[in-house]
Amino acid sequence: MSAQTARRPEVGLITADPTPTLLGLLEVVGIGSIVIDAEQTGLGPAQCAEAVHRLRGSGVAVGVRVPSLEADCLLTFANTGVDELVLPRVRTTAELEAAHRATRFPPVGERPRQVSPASRYGTRYEHVPVLSVLFETVDALDGVDEFVRHPLFQGGWIGPTDLVDDLQRHGRDESVDAAVQRIIDAVAGAGHRIGMPAPSAARAGDVHSRGADRAAIYWEREVALTLRTLHEAGEGPHGPAGR
């Protein structure tokens, strides 16, 4: 077993609302990672840069699901200093190669040596983000073995909801559970990190039991569950509805 697959299972957060309070609580409660969802949410590089700044030195890894695979977009988010870029709608290893070129400094890539938080404002050009493939398309599913063999592949995430939709669009009768397991087995079996969303914090272990080492809890969904529980408690025998 490789060092990567032997790594302790991780539970992190994914959010489109990285408030100062939430970021401050991460280190306090021992959450080791957060993925900021900037895909179709309106969040931009400024919010990601602020999260990186607030969490610098805390030990909390900051990732971002970027809006697109365009080189300028990847470069802009890489310059915030985030630790990981989650690449959406990836279909081929050629797209992974292009993302690598856009986020690596010469001679490996084509990234300009800009003065930015990632370069410690022009003093150190060493920090580059991990590139994680988001497996949410049929093409990525079918190409998973090619991805895991590729020398630039660094791990991935699974997007079950979008994968379901893409399977339906392609008229595929493969169940999403079978597709998800196929991805986990291929990626983890090759010694790479692989993660997926958990239905709730209480069920994060369900993700790990499938062989994935990273479980992501949607912060907004978890807050909604907590508030619903509080509301239902208030409607009980001793609450307003029971009076």
URZI-V36310 format. One record per residue. N is the residue number from 1. PHI is phi in radians with two decimals (NA if undefined). PSI is psi in whole degrees, 0 to 359 (NA if undefined). NEAR is the number of other ideal C-beta (glycine too) atoms within 10 Angstrom. Layout:
# URZI-V36310
n=N phi=PHI psi=PSI near=NEAR
n=N phi=PHI psi=PSI near=NEAR
This chain:
# URZI-V36310
n=1 phi=NA psi=137 near=6
n=2 phi=-1.37 psi=168 near=10
n=3 phi=-1.10 psi=328 near=7
n=4 phi=-1.21 psi=313 near=16
n=5 phi=-1.25 psi=340 near=16
n=6 phi=-1.48 psi=355 near=9
n=7 phi=-1.13 psi=146 near=11
n=8 phi=-1.05 psi=135 near=7
n=9 phi=-0.98 psi=139 near=14
n=10 phi=-2.02 psi=142 near=19
n=11 phi=-2.12 psi=118 near=19
n=12 phi=-2.20 psi=185 near=20
n=13 phi=-1.99 psi=153 near=22
n=14 phi=-2.24 psi=134 near=22
n=15 phi=-2.64 psi=152 near=23
n=16 phi=-1.89 psi=15 near=17
n=17 phi=-2.42 psi=68 near=13
n=18 phi=-1.37 psi=73 near=25
n=19 phi=-1.25 psi=157 near=12
n=20 phi=-0.99 psi=322 near=10
n=21 phi=-1.13 psi=314 near=7
n=22 phi=-1.06 psi=313 near=17
n=23 phi=-1.08 psi=321 near=21
n=24 phi=-1.18 psi=328 near=12
n=25 phi=-1.31 psi=336 near=12
n=26 phi=-0.99 psi=309 near=23
n=27 phi=-1.19 psi=324 near=15
n=28 phi=-1.08 psi=318 near=8
n=29 phi=-1.66 psi=357 near=6
n=30 phi=1.53 psi=21 near=9
n=31 phi=-1.30 psi=128 near=18
n=32 phi=-1.57 psi=348 near=16
n=33 phi=-2.73 psi=154 near=21
n=34 phi=-2.47 psi=138 near=24
n=35 phi=-1.94 psi=122 near=25
n=36 phi=-1.58 psi=126 near=28
n=37 phi=-1.58 psi=102 near=23
n=38 phi=-1.82 psi=10 near=25
n=39 phi=-1.56 psi=111 near=17
n=40 phi=1.06 psi=31 near=11
n=41 phi=-2.03 psi=347 near=14
n=42 phi=1.60 psi=351 near=8
n=43 phi=-1.26 psi=144 near=20
n=44 phi=-2.19 psi=185 near=13
n=45 phi=-1.03 psi=328 near=20
n=46 phi=-1.08 psi=316 near=9
n=47 phi=-1.15 psi=323 near=19
n=48 phi=-1.18 psi=318 near=24
n=49 phi=-1.10 psi=322 near=20
n=50 phi=-1.14 psi=320 near=16
n=51 phi=-1.11 psi=316 near=27
n=52 phi=-1.06 psi=316 near=20
n=53 phi=-1.08 psi=314 near=13
n=54 phi=-1.16 psi=328 near=17
n=55 phi=-1.71 psi=0 near=20
n=56 phi=-1.03 psi=129 near=11
n=57 phi=1.48 psi=358 near=6
n=58 phi=-1.50 psi=342 near=15
n=59 phi=1.55 psi=358 near=10
n=60 phi=-1.53 psi=121 near=21
n=61 phi=-1.39 psi=137 near=18
n=62 phi=-1.98 psi=123 near=26
n=63 phi=-2.05 psi=167 near=26
n=64 phi=-2.50 psi=133 near=27
n=65 phi=-1.50 psi=111 near=24
n=66 phi=-1.36 psi=159 near=26
n=67 phi=-1.22 psi=329 near=19
n=68 phi=-2.74 psi=175 near=14
n=69 phi=-1.69 psi=7 near=18
n=70 phi=-1.07 psi=140 near=13
n=71 phi=-1.00 psi=317 near=15
n=72 phi=-1.13 psi=323 near=9
n=73 phi=-1.14 psi=312 near=17
n=74 phi=-1.06 psi=318 near=24
n=75 phi=-1.11 psi=317 near=20
n=76 phi=-1.07 psi=315 near=18
n=77 phi=-1.27 psi=326 near=25
n=78 phi=-1.08 psi=325 near=25
n=79 phi=-1.22 psi=348 near=22
n=80 phi=-1.29 psi=343 near=24
n=81 phi=1.64 psi=12 near=20
n=82 phi=-1.11 psi=156 near=27
n=83 phi=-1.47 psi=338 near=17
n=84 phi=-2.58 psi=137 near=20
n=85 phi=-1.94 psi=121 near=25
n=86 phi=-1.63 psi=119 near=27
n=87 phi=-1.65 psi=113 near=21
n=88 phi=-1.45 psi=155 near=21
n=89 phi=0.95 psi=32 near=16
n=90 phi=-1.23 psi=138 near=24
n=91 phi=-2.14 psi=332 near=17
n=92 phi=-2.41 psi=160 near=14
n=93 phi=-1.19 psi=338 near=18
n=94 phi=-1.10 psi=324 near=9
n=95 phi=-1.21 psi=324 near=16
n=96 phi=-1.12 psi=318 near=22
n=97 phi=-1.08 psi=319 near=14
n=98 phi=-1.14 psi=320 near=17
n=99 phi=-1.12 psi=322 near=26
n=100 phi=-1.11 psi=315 near=21
n=101 phi=-1.07 psi=320 near=15
n=102 phi=-1.22 psi=336 near=20
n=103 phi=-1.98 psi=5 near=23
n=104 phi=-2.01 psi=142 near=17
n=105 phi=-1.35 psi=154 near=15
n=106 phi=-1.04 psi=150 near=11
n=107 phi=-1.53 psi=358 near=6
n=108 phi=-1.27 psi=320 near=11
n=109 phi=-2.31 psi=201 near=16
n=110 phi=-2.11 psi=19 near=15
n=111 phi=-1.30 psi=126 near=22
n=112 phi=-1.16 psi=150 near=11
n=113 phi=-1.51 psi=78 near=10
n=114 phi=-1.56 psi=154 near=14
n=115 phi=-1.39 psi=112 near=11
n=116 phi=-2.72 psi=169 near=20
n=117 phi=-0.99 psi=325 near=18
n=118 phi=-1.15 psi=330 near=24
n=119 phi=-1.71 psi=15 near=19
n=120 phi=0.91 psi=44 near=13
n=121 phi=1.00 psi=48 near=10
n=122 phi=1.47 psi=12 near=10
n=123 phi=-1.79 psi=336 near=8
n=124 phi=-2.57 psi=119 near=9
n=125 phi=-1.84 psi=68 near=16
n=126 phi=-2.16 psi=330 near=9
n=127 phi=-1.34 psi=123 near=16
n=128 phi=-2.30 psi=144 near=17
n=129 phi=-1.40 psi=149 near=25
n=130 phi=-1.14 psi=140 near=15
n=131 phi=-1.84 psi=116 near=23
n=132 phi=-1.94 psi=128 near=25
n=133 phi=-1.38 psi=129 near=31
n=134 phi=-1.62 psi=108 near=21
n=135 phi=-1.42 psi=98 near=28
n=136 phi=-2.45 psi=10 near=22
n=137 phi=-2.18 psi=156 near=22
n=138 phi=-1.09 psi=322 near=19
n=139 phi=-1.10 psi=318 near=14
n=140 phi=-1.19 psi=322 near=27
n=141 phi=-1.04 psi=311 near=24
n=142 phi=-1.19 psi=335 near=14
n=143 phi=-1.75 psi=14 near=18
n=144 phi=-1.03 psi=322 near=22
n=145 phi=-1.17 psi=324 near=13
n=146 phi=-1.18 psi=320 near=13
n=147 phi=-1.06 psi=310 near=24
n=148 phi=-1.18 psi=338 near=20
n=149 phi=-1.49 psi=346 near=11
n=150 phi=-1.26 psi=135 near=15
n=151 phi=-1.12 psi=340 near=7
n=152 phi=-1.62 psi=354 near=14
n=153 phi=-1.25 psi=130 near=20
n=154 phi=-2.11 psi=6 near=16
n=155 phi=2.17 psi=180 near=22
n=156 phi=-2.80 psi=177 near=31
n=157 phi=-2.20 psi=160 near=27
n=158 phi=-2.02 psi=134 near=29
n=159 phi=-1.90 psi=86 near=23
n=160 phi=-1.05 psi=321 near=16
n=161 phi=-1.11 psi=311 near=11
n=162 phi=-1.22 psi=330 near=15
n=163 phi=-1.16 psi=321 near=23
n=164 phi=-1.00 psi=312 near=15
n=165 phi=-1.08 psi=319 near=15
n=166 phi=-1.24 psi=325 near=20
n=167 phi=-1.07 psi=319 near=19
n=168 phi=-1.18 psi=319 near=12
n=169 phi=-1.06 psi=327 near=10
n=170 phi=-1.59 psi=5 near=13
n=171 phi=1.14 psi=30 near=7
n=172 phi=-1.55 psi=135 near=14
n=173 phi=-1.65 psi=5 near=7
n=174 phi=-1.19 psi=131 near=13
n=175 phi=-1.21 psi=151 near=11
n=176 phi=-1.13 psi=327 near=18
n=177 phi=-1.09 psi=319 near=10
n=178 phi=-1.19 psi=320 near=10
n=179 phi=-1.13 psi=316 near=22
n=180 phi=-1.07 psi=316 near=22
n=181 phi=-1.15 psi=324 near=15
n=182 phi=-1.08 psi=320 near=16
n=183 phi=-1.19 psi=314 near=25
n=184 phi=-1.03 psi=313 near=22
n=185 phi=-1.08 psi=319 near=14
n=186 phi=-1.22 psi=313 near=20
n=187 phi=-1.25 psi=310 near=29
n=188 phi=-1.15 psi=323 near=20
n=189 phi=-1.12 psi=334 near=13
n=190 phi=-1.55 psi=3 near=18
n=191 phi=1.53 psi=18 near=14
n=192 phi=-1.84 psi=162 near=20
n=193 phi=-1.35 psi=143 near=20
n=194 phi=-2.55 psi=136 near=30
n=195 phi=-2.39 psi=166 near=29
n=196 phi=-2.76 psi=162 near=21
n=197 phi=-1.18 psi=148 near=20
n=198 phi=-1.81 psi=148 near=24
n=199 phi=-1.04 psi=328 near=14
n=200 phi=-2.86 psi=170 near=13
n=201 phi=-1.08 psi=323 near=17
n=202 phi=-1.16 psi=340 near=11
n=203 phi=-1.97 psi=21 near=12
n=204 phi=-1.05 psi=328 near=20
n=205 phi=-1.09 psi=336 near=13
n=206 phi=-1.09 psi=323 near=14
n=207 phi=-1.17 psi=314 near=26
n=208 phi=-1.16 psi=326 near=17
n=209 phi=-1.16 psi=341 near=10
n=210 phi=-1.48 psi=351 near=17
n=211 phi=1.91 psi=354 near=15
n=212 phi=-1.39 psi=145 near=26
n=213 phi=-1.79 psi=357 near=21
n=214 phi=-2.24 psi=127 near=26
n=215 phi=-2.06 psi=132 near=22
n=216 phi=-1.95 psi=129 near=26
n=217 phi=-1.77 psi=124 near=22
n=218 phi=-1.24 psi=114 near=20
n=219 phi=-1.04 psi=314 near=19
n=220 phi=-1.11 psi=322 near=13
n=221 phi=-1.16 psi=320 near=16
n=222 phi=-1.18 psi=321 near=16
n=223 phi=-1.11 psi=318 near=13
n=224 phi=-1.08 psi=319 near=11
n=225 phi=-1.10 psi=318 near=15
n=226 phi=-1.13 psi=315 near=11
n=227 phi=-1.14 psi=324 near=10
n=228 phi=-1.13 psi=320 near=10
n=229 phi=-1.09 psi=318 near=10
n=230 phi=-1.12 psi=319 near=10
n=231 phi=-1.11 psi=315 near=10
n=232 phi=-1.14 psi=325 near=11
n=233 phi=-1.14 psi=323 near=10
n=234 phi=-1.23 psi=338 near=12
n=235 phi=-1.59 psi=4 near=12
n=236 phi=-1.34 psi=192 near=10
n=237 phi=-0.98 psi=329 near=7
n=238 phi=-1.79 psi=5 near=10
n=239 phi=-1.70 psi=188 near=12
n=240 phi=-0.97 psi=320 near=8
n=241 phi=-1.25 psi=339 near=10
n=242 phi=-1.67 psi=3 near=9
n=243 phi=-1.52 psi=NA near=6
